[in-house]
Amino acid sequence: MINLRKPAFIFSLIGIILFFIGLYMLSENPSTGTTLMYVGVGMAVIYWIWSVIDVLTADDLKPFQKKFWLIIVLIVPAFGGAMYHIMHQRSKKIVT
């Protein structure tokens, strides 16, 4: 799938992986685990902002589609952004 190669989606996957590695490491090395968890959460916040900007600057969305995706991304931050990047397949075609 070409939409899974977007830098924003890859960035979110790296953040999720770092968060869960940090969560796992909390029992063995609390300082490193906490640091990795904060890095993962920080990446999630950056990804959320990136997703909002992607929706606002999308030229191939109709106004009602843009409002729909903006509401989804704002209400369900990380999951909404991931849904947008997975479902927004190519220019002039979007699943809503």
Secondary structure as UniProt FT lines:
FT   HELIX           2..5
FT   HELIX           7..25
FT   TURN            26..28
FT   HELIX           30..57
FT   HELIX           63..75
FT   HELIX           77..87
FT   TURN            91..92
//
